């Protein structure tokens, strides 16, 4: 490598090296091979330093792609981070506590998380941020709104795939069930209630893996919403045993944004007269 010009032997070695990289699937390294060789010729690093540079870049790229695939499989509707959360606006929320939850030690312990509070207080943002952290840590993660999870499982009753679908929802290390209480749940004669369906998910995951939920209705209203008070109590009983509970008592960020937009546009805001969007 110390020579300024390549001879026939050098070209043969480089061709063999490229073939080996292609066989190994190291496409990034192959595409940058000329750069690596030029750097090695110019800087004359120890062989170990050259290897570290080559393989660290390839490993970093592969890890980044794995994270991207996990995020895609998680089904997140948008990508949120703890760093982007407006802590100054939601002053009633203890920043240190929420950032500590972002370390995901509760997931390591197979504990659960329950965020409650009125619409627009940042529950979904926080859950999606924790899901992002889990994907970055290499944990299998899946996100769904409660109504969508229930709808998927009810569809399994119709086409005979319920056991497989239930197994899939119970498999991730972290399952996010967002917006319990928002949207109309299915209620048809001859079919299990929404409470029965959700209970099956929570019960199978209980003490085995972590489930994080958010709700914009009071816990006492879960029975009416899910269609079975006794099973709703059973769900909450399991969550109470191993869940971290955080109630966010603060203003709606969406209404704040609506007010600010109306103010800058010089028109009156109607946000207070409208139902908040979850």
N, C-alpha and C positions, 0 to 999 in steps of 0.2 A: 504493500500500500504506500510505502514511502517513495516509490518511483513516480515521476511526473507524467509518464506516458505509459499507456497500457500496451503490453505485448500480446502475442497470440495466446500465451498461456494464461494471462490475466483475463482475456476475453472469454476463454473457455471456462475458467473458474466462475466468472460472473454469470455466464449462461447457465451453468449447472446450479448455481445458487438461486437464480430466478426460478428455475424449474422446481427446485425443492420448496421454495416459498409458495409457489402456486399449489403444489401438492398438499402442503400444510394449511392452505387457505389463508395465509398471511398476506392478504392483498395490500394492506396499508404499507407494510414493510417493503413489499415488492415495488410499489409505486414510488417509494422514496429511497430506493436503494442507491441511486446515483448520488443523492444528497448526502446519505450516510458515508458513502465511500469518499466523496470529496471532502467532507468534514474530517474523516479519519486521516486522509492524506495531508490535509492542512494542519491539523492540530496535534497529530501523532499521540492520541490518548492511549492509556493502558488498554489492553484487550477487554478487561472487565468493564471499563467505562463505556466502551463502544457497545458492548452487549446490553448494559443497563439502559443506555439511551434508546437502542433499537427496540428492546422488548417492553420497556416501560411505556413507550408511546403506543405500541400495539395493544398492550394490556389495558391502557387507559381508554382507548377507542372502543375496545370490545366491551368493557364495563359500561361505558356510556350507552352503547347500543342495547345492552341487556336492560338497563334502567328504562330506556325509552320503550322497550317491548313490555316491560312490567306495567308502566304507566298506561300504555295503550290497552293492555288486557284488563286493567283495573276498571276501565269504563268511566273515568272521571269526566264530567261535563266541561270542566275548565281546570286549568292548572293554577293552584293557589299556593302561597307560601306564608309561613309565619312572619317572615321579614316584611311582607307587603301588607300585613294586617295593621289597621289604623288604631293603635293602642291609645293614642291621645284622644280619639273620639269616644271610644268605649271605656270610659274612665272607671266604671264599676267592675271591670274585669281585671283580675290580678295578673299582670303580665308575667311575673316570675312563675306563677303556678302553671299557666298555659304553656310557657316555654319549657318548663320541666316536663310536662306531658309530651312535648315534642321530642323528648329523648326516647320515648316509647318503652320505658322500663315496664310500664303496665302491660304492654304487649308481650314482653319477655316473660312476664308472670302469668300470662293468659287471663288477665283481668279485663274488665269491660269499662266503657266510658259512656256516660249519659249526659248530654248537653241539653238543657231546657231553657226556655225563654221565649219571649214574643218574637214575631217575625221581624227579620231585618237586623238582628243583633249580632250576626257574624258566626252563627253556629255552623252553617254549611262551609263557610270559608275555613274555619278551624279544622273541621273534619277532613276536607280535601287537602289541607296542608299536612295533616298527620298522615294521610294516605300517600302523599308525595314523599314524605320522610321514610315511610315504610318501604316504598318502591326503591328508594335510593339505598336503603340498607339491605336490599335483596330479599325482602319478605313478600310472599304472595299476598296480594291485596285485591279487594273487589269493592266497588262502590255501587249503590243503587238507592234511588228514592224508595221509600217504603211501598208506595202503591205499585211501582214497577216490579219490585221483587215479588210481591203478592200476585201480581198479574202473571208473571212468568211461571210461578209454581201452579197457579190455577190452570194455565194453559197445559201444563204437564198432566193434569188430571184428564184433560180432554183427549190428548194424543198418546197417553200411556207412558210418558217419559218422566212422570213425577219423581220416581226414585232417583233417576240420574240427575235431574235438575236439583233436587234437594241435596244430593251428595256434592254437587258442584258448588252450591252456595255455602255449604258447611266446610269446604276444603281450605279456603284461604287462611293464612295466619291472622289477617286482619280483615274483617268484614265491616263496611260502613253502611248503615241503614239510616238514610237521611229523611227528615221531614215526616216523622210519624205524626199523623193528625192532619196532614195536608193532602187534599185530593180525595176523591170518592173511591172507597174500597168496594170490591165485588161482594154482592150478597144475593145468592141464588139458592132456591130450594133444592135440597139434595146434595149440596156441596158443602164442604167444611167452611166454617167462618174464617174471616181474616185472622181472628185471634188464634184459631187452631193452627192455621198455616204458619203464622209468625212464631207461635210457641214451638213448633217442630224445629224451626231453625235455631232459636235461642237455646232450647233444651239440648240439642245435639252438640252445640258448640260450648255449652256451659262447662267451665273448668278445663276445657281442652284448647281453646283458642279464643282470641279477643274479638268482641263485637263492640263497635262504637255507634251509638244512636243519637239522633237529635229529635226534639219534639217541641212544637210550638203550642201545644195544648197541655193543660194540667194532667198530671199522671192519673188523677182520679177520673179523667174523662176518657182514658184509654179503653175501658170496657165498652162504653157506648160506641166509640169510633170503630173498634175492632169487632164488635158484634157479640161479645161474650165476656161478661164481667169476671167470671170465675177464672177463665184462662188468662185474661189480662192481669189479674192478680198474680197468677202463677208465673207469668213472664216477668213482672216487676219484682217478684220475690227472688227470682234467680239473679236478676240484675242487681238487686240490693245487696246480695251476698258478696259480690266481687266487683262491683262497678264503682268507679270514681264519678261522683255526681257534681256537676257544675251548673249552677243556675245563673244565667246572664240577665241581670235586671238593668237594662239600659235602653237608650233610644234606638230607633230604627235608622240604620245607616242609609238605607234606600230613600227614606223620606228626607233625610238630611241632604242627600245629593239632589233630590227633586227641588227642595227649597233653594239650594245654592244655584241650580240651573235657572230656576225662575227668577231669582234675584239678579243674576247677571244678564238675563234677557229683558229685565224690566217689566215682568208681568207678575200677576198674583199667583201664588202657588195653590194648587188644589189638593196637595198631597194629604192634608189632614182630613179631607172629606172623602177620601177613597179608602177602600180596603187595602191594607198593606200586602205587598207581594212577598211571599216566603222565599 
